[in-house]
Amino acid sequence: MCWSATADLVAGTGIAAIGAACVARTRRPRDLPLAALPLLLGTHQIIESIVWRSGGGTGPATVAWAVIALPLLALWVPLGVLCAALPHARRRLLIPLTVGAVTAASLASCLATRPVTAEIRGHTIGYVLDLPHSELLVVGYLVATVGSLLLSGDRLLRLLGVLVAVGAGVCAALWRLESVSTWCAFAAVCSVVLLGRARRRPPADPWTPAQNC
């Protein structure tokens, strides 16, 4: 989330461009889900610029934003990390993937049965969705996303996990104050980290077609 429609649009376009570069530089098919993550984040920002310009509400842009932010990312991130991980880390990564799948299913069910509303609050947008057991869902979401990155066994992905954790905390604090949303800045930094990983020569591992994601 950014602090205005223009900021969302500019940030989203830049992040998507980084994502395109990540995908173009990726050498192994199993790295593509993570490499494409900035493309997804950039699209997310661009969608939110539409939410800004429509004045919030319950329109298609609001629903699309919520689908990406909630169930899709909860599953995409741990699955992408599992695909990209070296063999010694894959077994432990099944834990955040399982948690992510359960969390994504619960969030998708909520979106299918309950309305989500976007509210313009100064320089932030608040998204309102009645979630049962919201604390458990938040924990599951963090285990799936941040947890999978920290357990990846990859130095740059662990750094990304730390950045996401810090970014989530800072953005949540600023959002509660309804002062300004800065998540787009953290998304840009995280995308640059993924670009650095895509440019790095991948380590050799005993990957076989039967193991491909």
CORPE-V409131 format. One line per field, one symbol per residue. ss: DSSP state (@ for helix, = for strand, . for the rest). phi: phi as a letter, one per 30 degrees, with the letter a starting at -180 (. if undefined). burial: b if it has 16 or more other C-alpha atoms within 10 Angstrom, else e. A space follows every 10 residues. Layout:
BEGIN
ss=???
phi=???
burial=???
END
This chain:
BEGIN
ss=....@@@@@@ @@@@@@@@@@ @@@@@...@@ @@@@@.@@@@ @@@@@@@@@@ @@@...=..@ @@@@@@@@@@ @@@@@@@@@@ @@@@..@@@@ @@@@@@@@@@ @@@@@@@@@@ @@@..===== =..======. ...@@@@@@@ @@@@@@@@@@ ....@@@@@@ @@@@@@@@@@ @@@@@@@... ..@@@@@@@@ @@@@@@@@@. ........@@ @..
phi=.bdadddddd dddddddddd deddddcced ddedddeddd dddedddddd deddiijcde ddddeddddc ddddcddddd ddddddedcd dddddddddd dddddddddd ddcbdcbcbd bicbccccbd cdhedddddd ddddcdeddd cdiceddddd dddddddddd dddddddhca cbdddddddd dddddddddd ddddaddbed cdd
burial=bbbbbebbbb bbbbbbbbbb bbbebbeeeb bbbbbbbbbb bbbbbbbbbb bbeeebbbbe bbbebbbbeb bbbbbbbbbb bbbbbbeebb eebbbbbbbb bbbbbbbbeb beeeebbbbb eebbbbbebe eeeeeebeeb bbbbbbbbbb bbbbebbbeb bbbbbebbee beeebeebeb bbbbbbbbbb bbbbbebbee eeeeeeeeee eee
END
